[in-house]
Amino acid sequence: MAWMVVNLSVGSRKGESTRLTGDVDSNDWFTRASVTAAVNGCTYVAPAPSILLLMVFGRDRMLLAPRGSKCDQWGTCHGTEPIVLPYHDDPLNAARWLREIELRNPVRGKAREHTALFGDESGAPFRDATFAAIIMAALRAVVGVERAKLLSPHSWRVWIASSLRMCGASDARIQAMGRWLNPESIKIYARMTKQEYASWVDKLMKVKRVDTARTTSLPVMDLADAITAWGNQLDVGAPAAEAEWREPPPPLAVDKAPLKRGERVSIFWTDMNEWFTGTFSTSRVEAADGGGQQRACCIVYDATGPWAACNKAQLTYWHCLDDEQWQHTE
């Protein structure tokens, strides 16, 4: 149950929680050492129960370090940045369930490095097939046999990507939060602040129903997804899927600009690896990557440094601040 709830916000691959054929050590699955807690501004790499009991809803977070996976075998690409899970009073809140695991069965010291986060009674990771069987049995019990046939442990990755799409996230952001090995996704993943990551988790968890049309326009999350899709298209003997009509959801509201006219802001330019300061002038609603709409903010940069010789037109840029690392500046 904890795995299911956590994956609503994490969207991990099943193999990141289980022992697969060829796995050699605990780098290949989530362990207790993957979990840290951010409580009252301090980070605890091995949070004691006394610390976890001090957690406050809306203020604190649990952090989950990505493990090796099929597209990032050693966890060296996305594994350097944590998955940030805000803590709320909600039965479907991932941070709350991670906290519950830690409180029910505290693990201290070196044992955290080899105790599986989602493991059996001895703390060992489940075999992949065993874990899948447990998940499918739970699905059959909750949604029924026929509905469960349409789902799999991979459904969580589809859901998180679909929810992010409905929140107006760009392809690169969806791929970043799904930890897909794409240069553009890595840029976004690496420059997201913890606050920004947590805010996007909050956004996607507000999605209550996924529009099936959105799932057909998702960026490819894994090579295996593409191969499966091609195989389904080429399988002429497969029965045709029955179309299901659903009332389309209302268009998503676009957030107001996070700045007021004249406010100063610094934005991190990844390609130049440098912060640049400017003044916010106005905003507009424009088409977002992959569909939907987003708020674009007009920033007029200061004519300093490498831009000292630029005129006002050359210093004016439109940014979607949801996709940028930025901060207020005096």
C-alpha positions in Angstrom: 0.0 0.0 0.0 2.8 2.4 0.9 4.5 1.7 -2.5 1.2 2.5 -4.3 0.7 5.8 -2.5 4.3 6.9 -2.8 4.3 6.2 -6.5 1.4 8.5 -7.1 4.0 11.3 -6.5 7.2 9.5 -7.5 6.2 7.4 -10.6 9.2 5.1 -10.1 9.8 1.9 -12.1 8.9 -1.3 -10.4 12.5 -2.4 -10.7 13.6 0.5 -8.5 11.9 -1.2 -5.6 12.6 -4.9 -6.3 15.5 -7.3 -7.0 15.7 -7.9 -10.7 17.8 -10.6 -12.4 21.2 -9.1 -12.7 20.9 -6.8 -9.7 24.1 -7.0 -7.6 23.5 -4.8 -4.5 21.3 -2.3 -2.8 22.1 0.5 -5.3 19.5 -1.2 -7.5 16.5 -0.7 -5.2 15.2 1.8 -2.7 16.5 1.3 0.8 16.0 3.1 4.1 19.2 5.1 3.2 17.3 6.5 0.2 15.0 8.4 2.7 15.9 11.6 4.4 13.7 14.1 6.2 13.7 17.9 6.0 12.2 19.1 9.3 12.1 22.8 10.4 14.8 23.7 7.9 17.2 20.9 8.8 18.0 17.8 6.8 18.3 14.5 8.6 19.9 11.6 6.6 18.8 9.0 9.2 15.8 10.6 10.9 15.1 9.3 14.3 11.4 8.8 15.5 11.8 11.8 17.8 12.6 14.0 14.8 9.8 12.6 12.6 7.3 13.3 15.4 8.1 17.0 15.1 7.1 17.2 11.4 4.5 19.8 10.6 2.0 19.6 7.8 2.7 22.0 4.9 6.1 23.0 6.3 8.3 19.8 6.2 9.2 17.3 3.5 10.5 13.8 3.0 13.2 13.3 0.4 13.7 10.1 -1.7 17.0 9.5 -3.6 16.5 7.8 -7.0 18.2 4.5 -7.4 19.8 2.7 -10.4 17.3 1.9 -13.2 17.3 0.6 -16.7 18.0 4.0 -18.2 20.4 5.1 -15.5 22.1 2.0 -14.3 24.3 3.5 -11.7 22.0 6.3 -10.6 24.6 8.9 -11.6 22.3 11.1 -13.8 19.1 11.7 -11.8 20.4 10.0 -8.7 22.3 13.1 -7.6 19.1 15.0 -7.0 16.4 13.9 -4.6 12.7 13.5 -5.2 11.0 16.0 -3.0 7.7 15.0 -1.3 5.8 17.7 0.7 4.2 16.5 3.9 0.4 17.0 4.2 -2.5 15.5 6.2 -3.8 13.3 3.4 -4.2 9.5 3.2 -2.6 9.7 -0.3 0.3 11.8 0.8 3.7 10.1 0.0 5.7 11.8 2.7 3.2 10.8 5.3 3.6 7.1 4.3 7.4 7.3 4.3 7.2 8.8 7.7 4.9 6.0 8.8 7.3 3.3 7.5 10.1 4.9 9.5 8.0 5.2 12.7 6.6 1.6 12.5 10.0 0.0 12.0 12.9 2.3 12.8 16.2 1.2 11.2 19.4 2.9 12.3 23.1 3.0 11.3 24.6 0.9 8.6 21.5 -1.3 8.4 19.7 1.5 6.5 22.0 0.9 3.5 20.8 -2.6 2.9 17.3 -2.6 4.4 14.8 -2.4 1.5 12.3 0.5 1.8 9.6 -1.7 0.4 10.7 -5.1 1.6 9.6 -8.4 3.3 9.6 -9.0 7.0 13.4 -9.5 7.1 14.1 -6.2 5.3 15.1 -7.9 2.0 13.7 -6.6 -1.3 11.0 -8.6 -3.0 11.7 -10.5 -6.2 10.2 -8.6 -9.2 7.5 -11.2 -10.0 6.5 -11.6 -6.3 6.2 -7.8 -5.9 4.1 -7.6 -9.1 1.8 -10.4 -7.8 1.2 -8.5 -4.5 0.4 -5.3 -6.3 -2.0 -7.0 -8.7 -3.7 -8.9 -5.9 -4.3 -5.6 -4.1 -5.7 -4.0 -7.3 -8.1 -7.0 -7.8 -9.3 -6.6 -4.2 -9.9 -2.8 -4.6 -11.1 -2.3 -8.1 -12.3 -5.8 -9.1 -10.9 -8.4 -11.4 -11.9 -6.9 -14.8 -10.6 -3.4 -14.0 -7.4 -4.8 -12.6 -6.7 -6.5 -16.0 -6.3 -3.0 -17.5 -3.7 -1.9 -14.9 -0.1 -2.9 -14.1 2.7 -1.6 -11.9 3.7 0.6 -14.9 0.3 2.4 -14.6 1.7 4.7 -11.9 4.3 6.1 -14.3 1.6 6.7 -16.9 -0.5 8.4 -14.3 2.1 10.8 -13.0 3.1 11.8 -16.6 -0.6 12.3 -17.5 -1.3 14.4 -14.4 1.8 16.6 -15.0 0.5 17.1 -18.6 -2.9 18.2 -17.3 -1.1 20.6 -15.0 0.6 22.3 -18.0 4.1 20.8 -17.5 6.4 20.8 -20.5 7.7 17.6 -22.1 11.1 18.2 -20.5 9.6 18.6 -17.0 7.5 15.5 -17.4 10.6 13.5 -18.5 12.6 15.1 -15.7 10.2 14.1 -12.9 9.8 10.7 -14.5 13.7 10.5 -14.5 13.9 9.7 -18.2 17.4 9.9 -19.7 17.1 12.9 -22.0 19.5 15.8 -22.0 16.8 18.4 -21.7 15.1 16.6 -18.8 18.4 16.4 -16.9 18.9 20.1 -17.3 15.5 20.8 -15.7 15.9 18.1 -13.0 19.3 19.4 -11.9 18.2 23.0 -11.6 14.9 22.5 -9.8 14.9 23.8 -6.3 13.4 21.7 -3.6 10.5 24.2 -3.2 9.8 24.0 -6.9 9.8 20.2 -7.0 7.5 20.1 -4.0 5.1 22.6 -5.6 4.8 20.4 -8.8 4.1 17.3 -6.7 1.3 19.3 -5.0 0.0 20.3 -8.4 -0.1 16.8 -9.8 -1.7 15.4 -6.7 -4.7 17.8 -7.2 -5.6 16.0 -10.4 -8.5 13.7 -9.6 -9.3 12.3 -13.1 -6.9 11.9 -16.0 -8.3 12.8 -19.5 -7.5 9.8 -21.7 -6.7 12.1 -24.6 -3.8 13.4 -22.6 -2.2 10.0 -22.2 -1.9 9.6 -26.0 0.2 12.8 -26.3 2.7 12.1 -23.6 6.4 12.2 -24.4 8.0 8.8 -24.5 9.2 8.0 -21.0 11.3 4.9 -21.7 12.6 3.0 -24.8 10.5 0.1 -23.6 7.4 2.2 -23.9 8.2 3.1 -27.5 8.9 -0.6 -28.4 5.6 -1.7 -26.7 3.7 1.0 -28.6 5.2 0.0 -31.9 4.4 -3.6 -31.2 0.8 -2.9 -30.5 0.5 -0.9 -33.7 2.1 -3.7 -35.8 0.0 -6.5 -34.2 -2.7 -6.7 -36.8 -4.2 -9.8 -35.1 -4.9 -7.9 -31.9 -8.5 -7.1 -31.2 -9.4 -3.4 -31.7 -9.8 -1.4 -28.5 -13.3 -0.2 -27.8 -13.5 3.6 -27.8 -14.7 5.1 -24.6 -16.3 8.5 -24.6 -15.8 10.8 -21.7 -16.8 14.3 -20.9 -13.7 16.4 -21.6 -12.4 18.2 -18.5 -12.6 22.0 -18.3 -9.5 23.8 -19.5 -6.9 24.3 -16.8 -6.7 27.8 -15.3 -3.4 29.5 -15.9 -1.8 30.9 -12.7 -1.3 34.6 -12.2 2.2 36.0 -12.7 4.3 35.4 -9.6 5.8 38.9 -9.8 4.5 42.5 -9.7 5.4 45.1 -12.3 8.8 46.6 -11.5 10.0 43.7 -9.2 13.6 42.6 -9.5 14.4 39.0 -10.3 17.5 36.9 -11.0 17.2 33.9 -13.4 19.7 31.1 -13.8 20.8 30.6 -17.4 21.8 27.0 -17.7 23.8 27.3 -20.9 25.9 30.1 -19.4 25.9 28.6 -15.9 25.3 32.1 -14.5 22.6 34.1 -12.8 21.4 37.3 -14.6 19.3 40.1 -13.0 16.4 42.0 -14.6 13.1 43.7 -14.0 9.6 42.2 -14.5 7.4 44.3 -16.8 4.4 42.3 -17.8 3.1 38.8 -18.6 0.9 37.0 -21.1 -0.7 33.6 -21.6 0.8 31.5 -24.4 0.7 28.0 -25.8 2.7 25.5 -23.7 4.9 22.8 -25.1 2.8 19.7 -26.0 -0.6 21.5 -25.6 -2.4 23.6 -23.0 -1.4 27.1 -21.9 1.2 28.7 -19.7 2.0 32.1 -18.2 5.0 33.8 -19.8 6.7 36.7 -17.9 8.6 39.5 -19.7 12.0 40.2 -18.1 14.2 43.2 -19.1 17.7 42.3 -18.1 20.3 44.7 -16.9 22.9 45.8 -19.4 25.9 44.5 -17.5 28.6 41.9 -18.0 28.4 40.0 -21.3 25.3 42.0 -22.1 26.7 45.5 -21.5 26.5 46.5 -25.2 23.0 45.2 -25.7 20.0 47.5 -26.3 16.6 47.1 -24.6 15.1 44.9 -27.3 18.0 42.5 -27.0 17.7 42.5 -23.2 14.0 41.6 -23.3 13.2 37.9 -22.8 9.9 36.0 -22.2 10.2 33.2 -19.6 7.8 30.6 -18.3 9.0 30.9 -14.7 7.6 27.4 -13.9 10.4 26.0 -16.0 13.1 28.3 -14.7 15.2 28.5 -11.6 14.7 32.0 -10.3 14.7 34.2 -7.2 13.6 37.6 -6.0 16.4 40.2 -6.0 16.7 43.5 -4.1 
